């Protein structure tokens, strides 16, 4: 039986929430770190996937999320640009390279911190972590063509660059240069890209939906239900959304996100028994 874990995007609070969910599940005897044969990570989920398979223990990861000290950046948001970017997504997703190429044009022209400054944040998140032996798939989008791409340990791309590209929210963080091309956040296809789990026997999708509903994610999960014998779908709830607020990129809200994630993980363990 093949088990696939899908970790969706959701900003820095999404990272904290997903780590909390994974630890809460383990509190109740469900250890997805050892259970999953394959992990698919998009944006925040790419960070958590890399940490889960190749990093320190979940307790340590959780402690770093609830600590006051951090190495994250708090971006200056161009709200008009973000409205334009995300306005191109229908039902929380894009369906064509043309849509994604248009978003890429906006991303390439946006004023952000430089790549090196942003890369240092990703390096700190992944300190001491390299591509794991198990199958880790990380999503991104070619800013020039709009093509959706996936990175694995066989892609010839460093893990830091792969994760940085997957986390490069257009209009917020710089596109990431890999092999002379520029890439941005795979979550602009949709936040989970759960279709990549097709063919698996057992799928777990963990999605921090703090920023609002995403029919595009829901539709892919429903399609998976028609093919995979078992699909479990864990989403953030209203209590989490109220505690964290709408700015998923604000590192000051990592603690409530992690704590509510752990609460939800403990409750979601019932799905596995």
DAPEGI-V717193 format. One record per residue. N is the residue number from 1. RES is the residue in one small letter. OMEGA is omega in degrees with one decimal (none if undefined). NEAR is the number of other C-alpha atoms within 12 Angstrom. Layout:
BEGIN
n=N res=RES omega=OMEGA near=NEAR
n=N res=RES omega=OMEGA near=NEAR
END
This chain:
BEGIN
n=1 res=x omega=179.3 near=15
n=2 res=x omega=-179.7 near=21
n=3 res=x omega=180.0 near=30
n=4 res=x omega=176.0 near=39
n=5 res=x omega=178.1 near=50
n=6 res=x omega=-179.4 near=51
n=7 res=x omega=-172.9 near=53
n=8 res=x omega=177.0 near=53
n=9 res=x omega=-179.9 near=53
n=10 res=x omega=176.1 near=50
n=11 res=x omega=-179.1 near=45
n=12 res=x omega=176.3 near=45
n=13 res=x omega=175.3 near=47
n=14 res=x omega=175.0 near=51
n=15 res=x omega=-178.0 near=52
n=16 res=x omega=-178.4 near=49
n=17 res=x omega=-179.2 near=52
n=18 res=x omega=176.4 near=57
n=19 res=x omega=177.1 near=53
n=20 res=x omega=178.4 near=44
n=21 res=x omega=-178.3 near=47
n=22 res=x omega=178.5 near=50
n=23 res=x omega=177.5 near=38
n=24 res=x omega=175.3 near=31
n=25 res=x omega=-179.3 near=33
n=26 res=x omega=175.4 near=29
n=27 res=x omega=-176.9 near=23
n=28 res=x omega=173.2 near=23
n=29 res=x omega=179.3 near=22
n=30 res=x omega=-175.7 near=25
n=31 res=x omega=-177.8 near=24
n=32 res=x omega=178.4 near=38
n=33 res=x omega=179.6 near=34
n=34 res=x omega=-174.6 near=21
n=35 res=x omega=-172.0 near=25
n=36 res=x omega=172.3 near=31
n=37 res=x omega=-175.7 near=28
n=38 res=x omega=176.5 near=37
n=39 res=x omega=177.0 near=49
n=40 res=x omega=-176.0 near=51
n=41 res=x omega=176.4 near=52
n=42 res=x omega=175.8 near=54
n=43 res=x omega=177.2 near=51
n=44 res=x omega=-179.8 near=47
n=45 res=x omega=176.8 near=50
n=46 res=x omega=176.8 near=55
n=47 res=x omega=-176.3 near=53
n=48 res=x omega=178.3 near=55
n=49 res=x omega=178.7 near=51
n=50 res=x omega=179.3 near=48
n=51 res=x omega=-177.1 near=42
n=52 res=x omega=-175.1 near=44
n=53 res=x omega=-173.6 near=35
n=54 res=x omega=-173.1 near=29
n=55 res=x omega=179.8 near=24
n=56 res=x omega=-178.4 near=23
n=57 res=x omega=-180.0 near=21
n=58 res=x omega=177.8 near=33
n=59 res=x omega=178.7 near=23
n=60 res=x omega=179.2 near=17
n=61 res=x omega=178.9 near=33
n=62 res=x omega=-179.6 near=33
n=63 res=x omega=179.7 near=23
n=64 res=x omega=179.4 near=27
n=65 res=x omega=-179.0 near=37
n=66 res=x omega=178.2 near=29
n=67 res=x omega=177.1 near=20
n=68 res=x omega=-178.4 near=15
n=69 res=x omega=176.7 near=14
n=70 res=x omega=179.3 near=21
n=71 res=x omega=-179.9 near=23
n=72 res=x omega=173.5 near=28
n=73 res=x omega=173.7 near=25
n=74 res=x omega=-171.6 near=22
n=75 res=x omega=168.1 near=24
n=76 res=x omega=-173.5 near=18
n=77 res=x omega=171.1 near=23
n=78 res=x omega=-172.0 near=19
n=79 res=x omega=179.1 near=17
n=80 res=x omega=179.0 near=14
n=81 res=x omega=-179.5 near=24
n=82 res=x omega=176.2 near=23
n=83 res=x omega=178.7 near=17
n=84 res=x omega=-178.3 near=19
n=85 res=x omega=-174.9 near=31
n=86 res=x omega=173.3 near=32
n=87 res=x omega=177.6 near=20
n=88 res=x omega=179.1 near=27
n=89 res=x omega=179.5 near=27
n=90 res=x omega=179.7 near=21
n=91 res=x omega=177.1 near=22
n=92 res=x omega=179.8 near=29
n=93 res=x omega=173.4 near=31
n=94 res=x omega=-175.4 near=33
n=95 res=x omega=-176.8 near=21
n=96 res=x omega=174.9 near=21
n=97 res=x omega=179.6 near=23
n=98 res=x omega=176.6 near=22
n=99 res=x omega=-176.3 near=30
n=100 res=x omega=175.8 near=39
n=101 res=x omega=176.5 near=30
n=102 res=x omega=176.6 near=29
n=103 res=x omega=177.7 near=43
n=104 res=x omega=177.1 near=40
n=105 res=x omega=178.5 near=28
n=106 res=x omega=-179.1 near=33
n=107 res=x omega=-178.5 near=37
n=108 res=x omega=-178.9 near=30
n=109 res=x omega=-175.5 near=20
n=110 res=x omega=174.9 near=27
n=111 res=x omega=-178.9 near=20
n=112 res=x omega=168.8 near=28
n=113 res=x omega=-179.3 near=23
n=114 res=x omega=-177.0 near=19
n=115 res=x omega=-176.5 near=26
n=116 res=x omega=178.9 near=19
n=117 res=x omega=179.2 near=20
n=118 res=x omega=-178.0 near=31
n=119 res=x omega=179.5 near=33
n=120 res=x omega=176.9 near=21
n=121 res=x omega=179.9 near=28
n=122 res=x omega=177.8 near=38
n=123 res=x omega=179.1 near=26
n=124 res=x omega=178.4 near=23
n=125 res=x omega=-173.9 near=37
n=126 res=x omega=-177.4 near=33
n=127 res=x omega=178.2 near=21
n=128 res=x omega=-176.6 near=17
n=129 res=x omega=173.5 near=25
n=130 res=x omega=178.7 near=28
n=131 res=x omega=-179.3 near=34
n=132 res=x omega=176.9 near=26
n=133 res=x omega=178.2 near=17
n=134 res=x omega=-171.8 near=26
n=135 res=x omega=175.0 near=28
n=136 res=x omega=-179.4 near=42
n=137 res=x omega=-176.8 near=46
n=138 res=x omega=-173.8 near=51
n=139 res=x omega=175.7 near=50
n=140 res=x omega=-180.0 near=51
n=141 res=x omega=175.8 near=51
n=142 res=x omega=-175.3 near=41
n=143 res=x omega=-177.5 near=41
n=144 res=x omega=-174.7 near=28
n=145 res=x omega=-175.0 near=23
n=146 res=x omega=-178.0 near=31
n=147 res=x omega=173.9 near=30
n=148 res=x omega=-177.2 near=35
n=149 res=x omega=174.3 near=31
n=150 res=x omega=176.4 near=34
n=151 res=x omega=171.9 near=35
n=152 res=x omega=-179.7 near=32
n=153 res=x omega=179.6 near=23
n=154 res=x omega=-176.5 near=18
n=155 res=x omega=-177.2 near=19
n=156 res=x omega=-179.2 near=15
n=157 res=x omega=178.2 near=23
n=158 res=x omega=179.2 near=27
n=159 res=x omega=179.2 near=37
n=160 res=x omega=179.7 near=37
n=161 res=x omega=179.3 near=42
n=162 res=x omega=-179.3 near=48
n=163 res=x omega=178.9 near=55
n=164 res=x omega=179.3 near=48
n=165 res=x omega=-178.7 near=47
n=166 res=x omega=-178.0 near=57
n=167 res=x omega=-174.9 near=48
n=168 res=x omega=-180.0 near=49
n=169 res=x omega=-176.5 near=47
n=170 res=x omega=-178.3 near=45
n=171 res=x omega=179.7 near=35
n=172 res=x omega=-179.8 near=35
n=173 res=x omega=-178.3 near=41
n=174 res=x omega=169.6 near=35
n=175 res=x omega=-174.4 near=45
n=176 res=x omega=-178.7 near=42
n=177 res=x omega=176.8 near=30
n=178 res=x omega=179.0 near=27
n=179 res=x omega=177.7 near=14
n=180 res=x omega=177.6 near=11
n=181 res=x omega=-177.9 near=21
n=182 res=x omega=-175.4 near=34
n=183 res=x omega=176.0 near=46
n=184 res=x omega=-170.5 near=50
n=185 res=x omega=177.6 near=53
n=186 res=x omega=179.0 near=50
n=187 res=x omega=176.8 near=47
n=188 res=x omega=162.9 near=55
n=189 res=x omega=156.8 near=47
n=190 res=x omega=-168.1 near=45
n=191 res=x omega=-175.8 near=52
n=192 res=x omega=-175.4 near=50
n=193 res=x omega=-175.9 near=50
n=194 res=x omega=179.3 near=46
n=195 res=x omega=179.9 near=31
n=196 res=x omega=178.8 near=32
n=197 res=x omega=179.7 near=37
n=198 res=x omega=-177.5 near=30
n=199 res=x omega=177.7 near=23
n=200 res=x omega=177.7 near=29
n=201 res=x omega=-175.1 near=24
n=202 res=x omega=-176.3 near=30
n=203 res=x omega=171.8 near=42
n=204 res=x omega=177.3 near=45
n=205 res=x omega=178.4 near=46
n=206 res=x omega=-172.0 near=49
n=207 res=x omega=174.3 near=51
n=208 res=x omega=-174.5 near=49
n=209 res=x omega=-174.9 near=43
n=210 res=x omega=-178.7 near=38
n=211 res=x omega=178.7 near=28
n=212 res=x omega=-176.6 near=25
n=213 res=x omega=176.2 near=24
n=214 res=x omega=178.5 near=32
n=215 res=x omega=179.8 near=20
n=216 res=x omega=176.1 near=27
n=217 res=x omega=-178.1 near=39
n=218 res=x omega=-177.6 near=30
n=219 res=x omega=179.1 near=22
n=220 res=x omega=177.2 near=32
n=221 res=x omega=179.2 near=35
n=222 res=x omega=176.6 near=22
n=223 res=x omega=177.0 near=22
n=224 res=x omega=-179.4 near=31
n=225 res=x omega=-178.7 near=26
n=226 res=x omega=-177.1 near=18
n=227 res=x omega=-178.1 near=19
n=228 res=x omega=179.5 near=26
n=229 res=x omega=-177.8 near=19
n=230 res=x omega=175.1 near=27
n=231 res=x omega=176.6 near=31
n=232 res=x omega=-171.9 near=30
n=233 res=x omega=-178.5 near=32
n=234 res=x omega=-179.1 near=36
n=235 res=x omega=175.2 near=39
n=236 res=x omega=-177.9 near=40
n=237 res=x omega=-175.8 near=28
n=238 res=x omega=178.4 near=21
n=239 res=x omega=176.8 near=19
n=240 res=x omega=-178.3 near=37
n=241 res=x omega=179.5 near=29
n=242 res=x omega=-176.7 near=20
n=243 res=x omega=-173.1 near=25
n=244 res=x omega=-177.6 near=36
n=245 res=x omega=-170.9 near=24
n=246 res=x omega=-177.7 near=23
n=247 res=x omega=-176.6 near=28
n=248 res=x omega=-179.3 near=35
n=249 res=x omega=-178.6 near=34
n=250 res=x omega=-176.8 near=27
n=251 res=x omega=179.2 near=32
n=252 res=x omega=-177.8 near=27
n=253 res=x omega=178.1 near=35
n=254 res=x omega=-176.7 near=40
n=255 res=x omega=179.4 near=34
n=256 res=x omega=177.9 near=35
n=257 res=x omega=-180.0 near=47
n=258 res=x omega=-177.4 near=42
n=259 res=x omega=177.7 near=36
n=260 res=x omega=175.5 near=40
n=261 res=x omega=179.6 near=45
n=262 res=x omega=176.4 near=35
n=263 res=x omega=-178.2 near=29
n=264 res=x omega=178.3 near=36
n=265 res=x omega=178.5 near=40
n=266 res=x omega=179.6 near=26
n=267 res=x omega=-177.1 near=28
n=268 res=x omega=178.8 near=32
n=269 res=x omega=179.3 near=27
n=270 res=x omega=178.6 near=18
n=271 res=x omega=-173.3 near=19
n=272 res=x omega=-175.1 near=24
n=273 res=x omega=none near=11
END
